[in-house]
Amino acid sequence: MSNEKLVIRQLLAGNIICTVTDSEAVDWLRTASGRDVVNAALACVGFKLACSEDEDYFYAAFDDLSIKSDQKLAKKNIQRILNTTQPFLAFMSFIAEANNDDVLPDIEHTFYFGKVLSEIESNEKVANSLINLTENPFFKKAGGRSTLSEKLRGVVDVMVDEGILVSDGSGSLYTFTGKLAYQVKIIEKVFEYQGIELLDPQDDSQGELVL
């Protein structure tokens, strides 16, 4: 693994490493030797390597949440997650509707911008769903755009910036990462820790460290 330092830096920055964003790194993190290297590095700053049950995404987790300073950092991340999970889910629901899917898109699910736009332009119900989505303050930049195409592009760009989507580079094909699954998991884990009070849902504090 030639980029192990970069993987460790990505984890410490609060980024999710998944099969979509870096499949080579995921393969390495699935090995005992890879885990040992990363855990040794993370332990120096009070973190440990954590992953989903299927090992399709990895992240850095606090090693000991009894430490008050770590609790404060965790609160910031929890607040960010609470503020973003609803609009993320709303976007995924919109994509499912546009693609006539019965389930929400999960990690490694793909969609074509042109296909979604075609459905919006030919289906008033889907077009209204896009407009309703852009009325969410989270997508306020997209809401101010004039055409449906520009609104869709604005929403998709936000999802790319947030790490929910990655592009093939052409702006045509998009793939869902494991970030939302990670956020849902963190919300579930919050209830395992007594004494960590949630912040006001309207506080948009930024934090990228994780539980």
Buried (B, 14 or more C-beta within 10 A) or exposed (E): BEEBEEBBEBBBEBBBBBBBBBEEBBEBBEEEEBBEBBBEBBEEEBBBBBBBEEEBBBBBBBBEBEEEEBBEBBBBBBBBBBBBBEBBBBBBBBBBBBBEBEEBBEBBBBBEBEEBBEBBBEBEEBBEBBEEBBEBEBBEEBBEBEEBBEBBBBBBBBBBEBBBBBBEEEEEBBBBBBBBBBBBBBBEBBEEBEEBEEBEEEEEEEBEBBB
